Amino acid sequence: MARMSPRQSKSTSAITDAELTILKALWDGGPATVRELLERLGTDWAYTTVQTLVGRLVDKGHVRADRQDLAHVFSATTARDELAHRRVEEVATSLLDGATAPLVLRLVENGRFTAAEIESFRALLQAAERRGRAGRPGGKGSGS
């Protein structure tokens, strides 16, 4: 495999669904060789397909390749939360002209949440409210 070192750092180029499948396997199961990934995936993909997808992820900076014995061991360098954050920002920017509220409202409307998650949401909303008041003329942070 010729593409073993990242040529770009965490590029913003889109990750395909197939590449995302590989990343999920690395996030869920930890570092793996191409053969181990193939076993984890349980798909009918060919060895060379998985090898190509991993190579693309290495080139995009989302996966690192470490040579161990005869095989390369691949590990995710982009965290699941980091990629999720980027994708949400991309949707807000491209689809909603940068507005995040419609996206958040839709997610909350369709979601099921634990009591702890709801409490976290409350804390985030209270912090956002404080920031909003602090930025308004006559607000707490305006020096008035």
N, C-alpha and C positions, 0 to 999 in steps of 0.2 A: 504494500500500500504506500503510495508516494506521498500522500497528504497527512503527515503525522504531526506537524507543528502548526499552531494557529497563524494564519497569515494576516488576520484582522483581529481586533479585539472586540468582543461582544458587539458584533455588527447589528444594525437595526434591520438588516435584510430579513424578510419574512421567513418564518419557520413553517415548513409544510406539515400537513397532518401526519405523514409518515415519519418525518423527523421528530415530531412531537411524541409519537409512539415510542421512539427510541429513547428520548429524554425521560419519559415517564418510567420506562423500564430501569433506567439508571437511577432515577430519584427513588423509586420504590425498592430496588434490590441492591443498590450500591454499585461500585466499580465492577466491570465485567469485560471479558474478551468478546470478540464477535460471536464465537461459538456459544458462549454462555448467554449472550443477548438473544441469539436465535432460539435457544431452549426456553428462555423466559417468555419470549413473545408468543410461542405456541402458534405461530402463523405458518402459512405455506411459503413464506418468503425464502428466496435463495440466500445462501451464505453471502454471495457477492452483492445482493441488494442491501443487506444489513451493513456490509462493509462500506458500500458507497454512501449510505445515509449517515453512518458514523463519520466518515471522511468529510462530508459536507458540514456536519456539526462542529468538527474540529476546525475546519476552515472559517466558520462563522464565529468561532471563539466560545461556543457553548459547551464544548467537551474537550477534555485534555487526554492525550494518549501517553501512557507510560510503558516503556519497553520492559517486560519481565520475561526472562528466558527467551523462548522463541516467539511468544505472542505479545501483542500490545494489550494493555489493560486500559479501558476507557472509563473516565469518570466525568460526571457533569460538573461544569464550572459555573453554570448559571443556576441559581436556586429557583425552585418552583414559584415562590412568592415574587421573586424579582421579575421573572417572565410574565407572571400574571399582572403585576403592576404596570409593566411596559405595554402589555396588550390592552389593558383598560385605558391607559392614556392614549394609545393609538385610536381606539374606538371613539373616545370622547373627542379627540382632535379631528379625525376624519369624518365621522358621522354626525357629530353633535356640535361642530364648530367650537370645540373646547369646553362646552358646558358639561360639567360632571353631574349636576343635580338630577337631570332626567335619567341618567344611567343608574345612579345610586337608588333613586326612587323605584325604578323598575326592578332592580335586583331585590330590594327589600320587599316589594309588593309580591314577588313570586317566591321568596325564600322561606325556609323553616329554620328557626334559630333556637338555640338553647338559651336558658336564662342568663348564663354567663356571657354569651355573645351579645344578648340584648343589653346587658349592663355595660359591656365594652362600647357598644354603639352610643349609649347615653353619655358616657364619659367623653367620647369623641365629639358628639354634638355639643356638649357643654363647652368643651375647649374651643370649638369652632365659633360658638356664640360669643365667648369671651374675646376671641380674636376680632370678630366683627364689631363688637362694641368698642374695642380698643382703637380700631382704625377709623371710627366715625368722629367728626368734629364734636367736641363736648363729651366724648366717651372717656373711659377710664385712662386710656393711654395717651390722650391728646395733650396732657399737661394743663387742662383747664380747671 
